[in-house]
Amino acid sequence: MGLPMCCCGAETVDEASTPNEGNASWRIFTYKELYAATNGFSKDNKLGEGGFGSVYFGKTTYGLEIAVKKLKAKNSKEEMELAFAVEVEVLGRIRHKNILGLRGYCAGKGQRLIVYDYMPNLSLLSHLHGQFTSGEVRLDWEKRMNIAIGSAEALLYLHHEVTPHIIHRDIKASNVLLDSNFEPLVTDFRFAKLIPDGVSSMTTRIKGTLGYLAPEYAMWGKLSESCDVYSYGVLLLEIITGRKPLEKLPGGVKRSITEWAEPLIIEGRFKDLVDPKLMGDFNENQLEQAIKVASLCVQSDREKRTNMKEVVNLLKGYEELALERASEDEGGHDILS
């Protein structure tokens, strides 16, 4: 791994940031520092919790607001070590305006913690389905499209610009954080895969989140950059519609957002797809383009999906999208088939 490890129980650490080749700056924190910054990892400071562990808000002695991910050994200590190593290694390699960079880490005495800058507007999930969904709508149409484009640019960078290329493997609303200006930053690289030159796909253990997984990956573990493209398409539909990737129907049956959207898209009823919370305030041309882009991303056949370069160009209006390409595949089947 390209980053040095240290014992987080050490009493002292150099206050200066430690430069590295890929990221802006990072440093090694002591456990004592992070314990103090998070008020002893108190419940009041907890921002969220998942299978990986918990994330806490913190404030350092020199006033920096941080988010501290405290990993836990869900299945085994080895799995926790691997998740920590992968995320720190990947974040040490990359730098992009729409990727949440590494602020630092702490490793030692059975503890694995990763430190990031704190994002005051929390996650996209919290605005679409969480604590910010009541009251005044904070995500208007313009912000939503900006978030969609910024998230796409992060994936374009991972897939096409950084070497080796990186597959994120867990693109979803909770992994898109929002800064004070609602600029999106993609986060959580613990499942990321670095793809060697000349390799376009591989078979691997299935990781990620139900509702966002590409069919070939969910069923057979066949991983490629196209799996991220599929996940992004689901995310784009989620941004447009305000609906969850999976919803429970009466009787316990689950329906995906693509299954719900497909008949409306086929019939050209694009306006009926828009999140009702927007009260009809959206750009119709952007809506049509975004729906068509999402449709190209969530094709069941990965060979018929688009790529992130084209996604960014289409969403920014650099390329025109032929209606017939988005509305049917080569065999004349439905839009999301």
C-alpha positions in Angstrom: 0.0 0.0 0.0 1.3 3.5 -0.8 0.5 5.1 2.5 2.5 4.4 5.8 0.7 2.9 8.8 1.2 3.9 12.4 -0.1 3.1 15.8 -3.1 5.3 16.5 -2.4 5.0 20.2 0.7 7.1 19.9 0.7 10.2 22.1 2.2 12.6 19.6 2.0 13.2 15.9 3.4 15.8 13.6 0.8 18.5 13.2 1.9 19.3 9.6 -0.1 17.7 6.8 1.7 14.9 5.0 1.8 15.3 1.2 1.3 12.5 -1.2 1.3 12.1 -4.9 -2.4 11.7 -5.6 -4.4 13.6 -3.0 -4.3 17.2 -1.8 -2.9 16.5 1.7 -3.5 14.0 4.5 -2.0 13.3 7.9 -1.8 10.6 10.5 -4.1 11.1 13.5 -3.8 9.7 17.0 -6.7 7.9 18.5 -6.5 10.3 21.4 -7.0 13.2 18.9 -10.0 11.7 17.3 -11.5 10.6 20.6 -11.4 14.2 21.8 -12.6 15.7 18.5 -15.7 13.5 18.5 -16.5 14.0 22.2 -15.6 10.4 22.9 -17.4 9.1 19.8 -20.6 10.2 21.5 -24.1 9.4 20.3 -24.7 13.1 19.8 -21.9 13.2 17.3 -22.9 10.2 15.3 -23.8 11.1 11.7 -24.7 7.6 10.6 -24.2 3.9 10.9 -23.9 0.9 8.6 -22.4 -2.5 8.1 -18.9 -0.9 7.9 -19.2 0.8 11.3 -20.2 4.4 12.3 -19.4 7.9 11.2 -19.0 10.7 13.7 -18.8 14.5 13.4 -15.7 15.9 15.0 -13.9 19.2 15.5 -10.1 19.3 15.9 -8.2 21.5 18.3 -7.3 23.8 15.5 -11.0 24.2 14.4 -11.2 21.8 11.4 -14.6 20.1 11.1 -14.1 16.5 10.2 -16.1 13.2 9.7 -14.5 10.2 11.3 -15.4 6.7 10.0 -14.8 4.2 12.7 -14.7 0.7 11.1 -15.9 -2.4 12.9 -15.2 -6.0 12.2 -18.6 -7.1 10.9 -17.6 -10.6 9.8 -13.9 -10.8 10.6 -10.9 -8.6 11.5 -9.4 -9.5 8.2 -12.3 -8.1 6.3 -12.2 -4.9 8.3 -8.4 -4.6 7.6 -9.0 -5.1 3.9 -11.8 -2.5 3.7 -9.5 0.0 5.5 -6.5 -0.8 3.3 -8.5 -0.5 0.1 -10.1 2.8 0.9 -6.9 4.4 2.2 -5.0 3.1 -0.8 -7.5 4.3 -3.4 -8.0 7.7 -1.8 -4.2 8.1 -1.7 -4.1 7.7 -5.4 -6.9 10.0 -6.6 -7.8 13.7 -6.6 -11.0 15.1 -8.1 -13.3 18.0 -7.2 -16.3 15.6 -7.0 -14.6 12.9 -4.9 -14.3 13.2 -1.1 -10.6 13.1 -0.5 -8.6 11.6 2.4 -8.0 14.0 5.3 -6.2 11.4 7.3 -6.4 8.1 9.1 -5.5 6.2 12.3 -4.4 2.6 12.5 -3.3 0.5 15.4 -4.4 -1.4 18.6 -7.3 -3.0 16.8 -8.7 0.4 15.6 -9.1 1.5 12.0 -10.4 5.0 11.5 -10.6 7.1 8.3 -10.9 10.9 8.5 -12.6 13.1 5.9 -13.7 16.7 5.7 -17.2 17.2 7.1 -19.9 17.8 4.6 -22.6 20.1 6.1 -25.4 19.1 3.8 -24.8 15.4 4.6 -25.8 13.0 1.9 -28.0 13.0 -1.2 -30.0 10.2 0.6 -30.8 12.5 3.5 -32.4 15.0 1.0 -34.3 12.5 -1.1 -35.5 10.1 1.6 -34.2 11.3 5.0 -34.4 14.1 7.5 -34.5 16.9 4.9 -37.6 15.6 3.0 -40.1 17.5 5.2 -40.7 21.2 4.9 -39.0 23.4 2.3 -37.5 21.5 -0.6 -33.8 22.1 -0.5 -33.0 20.2 -3.7 -34.5 22.1 -6.6 -34.2 21.0 -10.2 -31.0 22.9 -10.8 -29.3 21.4 -7.8 -30.4 17.9 -8.8 -28.9 18.2 -12.3 -25.7 19.7 -10.9 -25.5 16.7 -8.5 -26.1 14.3 -11.4 -23.4 15.9 -13.5 -20.9 16.1 -10.8 -21.4 12.5 -9.7 -21.0 11.5 -13.4 -17.8 13.4 -13.7 -16.4 11.6 -10.7 -17.1 8.3 -12.3 -15.7 9.5 -15.6 -12.5 10.3 -13.8 -12.3 6.9 -12.1 -13.1 4.9 -15.3 -11.2 6.9 -17.9 -8.6 9.3 -16.4 -6.9 7.8 -13.4 -4.4 4.9 -13.9 -5.1 2.1 -13.1 -8.8 2.6 -13.7 -11.1 2.2 -10.7 -14.5 0.6 -10.4 -16.4 2.0 -7.4 -18.8 -0.9 -6.9 -21.2 0.9 -4.5 -22.6 4.0 -6.3 -25.8 5.0 -4.4 -27.5 8.1 -2.9 -25.9 7.7 0.6 -22.4 7.6 -1.0 -22.9 11.0 -2.6 -22.2 13.7 -0.1 -23.1 17.4 -0.5 -20.9 20.3 0.6 -22.2 23.7 1.8 -23.0 24.7 -1.9 -24.6 21.4 -2.6 -21.7 20.3 -4.8 -21.6 16.5 -4.9 -18.7 14.4 -3.6 -18.6 10.6 -4.2 -17.4 8.7 -1.2 -16.9 5.2 0.3 -14.2 3.3 -1.6 -14.0 0.2 0.6 -15.4 -2.0 -2.2 -13.4 -0.3 -5.0 -11.5 -2.4 -7.5 -8.4 -1.2 -9.3 -8.4 -2.6 -12.9 -5.1 -3.5 -14.5 -4.3 -2.3 -18.0 -5.8 -4.5 -20.6 -8.4 -6.0 -18.3 -12.0 -5.0 -19.2 -13.9 -7.3 -16.8 -13.4 -9.8 -14.0 -15.4 -12.2 -11.8 -15.4 -11.3 -8.1 -17.4 -11.5 -4.9 -20.6 -9.6 -5.1 -20.5 -6.3 -3.1 -22.7 -3.3 -3.2 -26.3 -2.4 -2.5 -29.5 -4.2 -3.7 -31.5 -2.0 -6.1 -28.3 -0.6 -7.7 -26.6 -3.8 -8.8 -26.2 -4.5 -12.5 -27.9 -7.8 -13.4 -24.7 -9.6 -14.6 -22.9 -8.6 -11.4 -25.8 -9.4 -9.0 -26.3 -12.9 -10.6 -22.8 -14.0 -11.6 -20.3 -11.6 -10.1 -19.2 -10.3 -13.5 -17.6 -6.9 -12.8 -16.8 -4.2 -15.3 -17.0 -0.4 -15.4 -20.4 -0.9 -16.9 -21.6 -2.1 -13.5 -20.9 1.4 -12.2 -22.7 2.8 -15.2 -25.8 0.8 -14.3 -25.7 1.9 -10.7 -25.4 5.5 -11.9 -28.5 5.1 -14.1 -30.5 4.0 -11.1 -29.1 6.9 -9.1 -30.1 9.3 -11.9 -33.7 8.0 -11.9 -33.7 8.4 -8.1 -32.6 12.0 -8.4 -35.3 12.8 -11.0 -38.2 10.9 -9.4 -37.4 11.1 -5.7 -38.3 7.4 -5.4 -36.2 4.7 -3.7 -34.4 2.1 -5.8 -36.5 -0.6 -4.3 -40.0 -0.2 -2.9 -42.2 -2.7 -1.1 -45.6 -3.4 -2.5 -48.5 -5.0 -0.7 -47.8 -8.7 -0.1 -44.1 -8.0 0.5 -43.2 -8.0 -3.2 -40.4 -5.6 -4.1 -40.4 -3.4 -7.2 -37.4 -1.7 -8.6 -37.3 1.9 -9.8 -36.6 0.7 -13.3 -39.7 -1.5 -13.3 -41.8 1.4 -12.1 -40.3 3.9 -14.6 -40.3 1.7 -17.7 -44.0 1.9 -18.8 -44.0 5.7 -18.2 -40.8 6.1 -20.3 -42.1 3.9 -23.1 -45.3 6.0 -23.3 -43.3 9.2 -23.3 -44.9 10.4 -20.0 -41.7 12.0 -18.8 -43.4 14.6 -16.7 -45.1 11.9 -14.6 -41.7 10.7 -13.6 -40.6 13.9 -11.8 -40.5 14.1 -8.0 -43.9 15.7 -6.9 -42.0 17.7 -4.3 -40.7 19.9 -7.2 -44.2 21.1 -7.8 -43.7 21.1 -11.6 -40.7 23.4 -11.4 -38.2 21.7 -13.8 -36.6 22.1 -17.2 -38.5 19.9 -19.7 -35.5 19.6 -22.1 -33.2 18.6 -19.4 -35.7 16.1 -18.0 -36.1 14.4 -21.4 -32.3 14.3 -21.9 -31.7 12.9 -18.4 -34.4 10.2 -18.7 -32.9 9.1 -22.0 -29.4 9.0 -20.4 -30.7 7.0 -17.5 -32.3 4.6 -19.9 -29.0 4.0 -21.7 -27.3 3.3 -18.4 -29.7 0.7 -17.1 -29.9 -1.6 -20.1 -30.0 -5.2 -19.0 -27.4 -6.1 -21.6 -24.1 -4.4 -20.6 -23.0 -4.3 -24.2 -25.8 -1.9 -24.9 -25.1 0.5 -22.0 -23.4 3.8 -22.6 -20.2 4.9 -20.8 -19.5 7.7 -18.4 -17.8 9.9 -21.0 -21.0 9.9 -23.1 -23.1 10.4 -20.0 -21.3 13.6 -19.0 -21.4 14.9 -22.5 -25.1 14.2 -22.9 -26.1 15.7 -19.6 -24.0 18.8 -20.3 -25.6 19.1 -23.7 -22.4 18.6 -25.7 -23.9 15.7 -27.6 -27.4 15.1 -29.0 -29.1 11.9 -28.2 -31.2 10.2 -30.9 -34.6 9.4 -29.7 -34.7 6.0 -31.4 -31.5 5.0 -29.6 -32.9 5.7 -26.2 -36.3 4.3 -26.9 -35.4 0.8 -28.1 -32.4 -1.5 -28.4 -31.2 -3.3 -31.6 -33.8 -6.0 -31.3 -36.7 -3.5 -30.9 -37.3 -4.4 -27.3 -38.5 -2.1 -24.5 -36.3 0.8 -23.3 -35.0 -0.9 -20.1 -34.7 -4.4 -21.5 
